Amino acid sequence: MDDKLRLMVAGTELAFRKPEDDTYLRALVAEFNADVSEMQISHTSATKIEAILMVALDYLDDKKKLEKQIGGSR
């Protein structure tokens, strides 16, 4: 029995530890793939890795802004 869930993430197959319900992980991957595709469309000169890095930095920026909001509201 395979305990790995294999998903295509930005064109690369990755193996994840298989959760009981893989719906959430599949949704995350689908959203990430859509964001990378959108980044590639809006930055046509960017390579795939550059698009992936820009998406990752956008996510980190959103996380930091949210942390600052939450921390500032106490």
N, C-alpha and C positions, 0 to 999 in steps of 0.2 A: 504494500500500500504506500503510495506516494504522499509524504507529509508536506510537500512543497506546492505552492500555488505559483505558477509561472504566468507572468503578465508582461506585455510589451509596454515599456515605459520610454517614451520619446524614441521609439525605434529600436530599443535594446531590450532583449528578453531578460527579465530579472526573476529570481526565485525567492519567494517569501515563505516564511513559516505559515502553513495553512491554518487560518482561523476557523472556528466553528461555523461562522457566517461570514463569507467573503464579500458580501454586498458593499460594506463600507470601504474596504480596501480597493475594490474595483471602481467605486465611485471616485475615490481620491485619484487613482491613476487616470481615469477618464478625464477628470477636470484638469489634471496636470498636463496631459497630452493636448487637450484643447488650448490651454494657455500657451504651451510651447508653439503649437501651430499658429496661433494668433500672433505671437511674437515674431515668428519667422515671416509671416505675411506683412507685418507692419515695419519690420527691419529687414528688407530683402537682401541687404549685403551681409547680414550676420550669418555666420556658420551655425550649424545645429548646436554645437557646444556653447557658442556665444548666446544663442537664444535660451538654452537651458539655464545658463548662469544668470542671465537677466531675469528670468522668471524666478529663480531661486532668490535673487536679491530683492525682487519685488515682494516675495512672500516674507522675507526677513524684515524688510522695511515695514510691512503691514503689522507684523508681530510686535516689533519694537514700539510702533505708534500705539497699538492696543495696550501693551504693557504700561506705557507712559500714561495713557488715559485712565486705566484701571488704578494704577498707583496714585495718580493725582486726585482721584475722586474719593479717597478715604478720608 
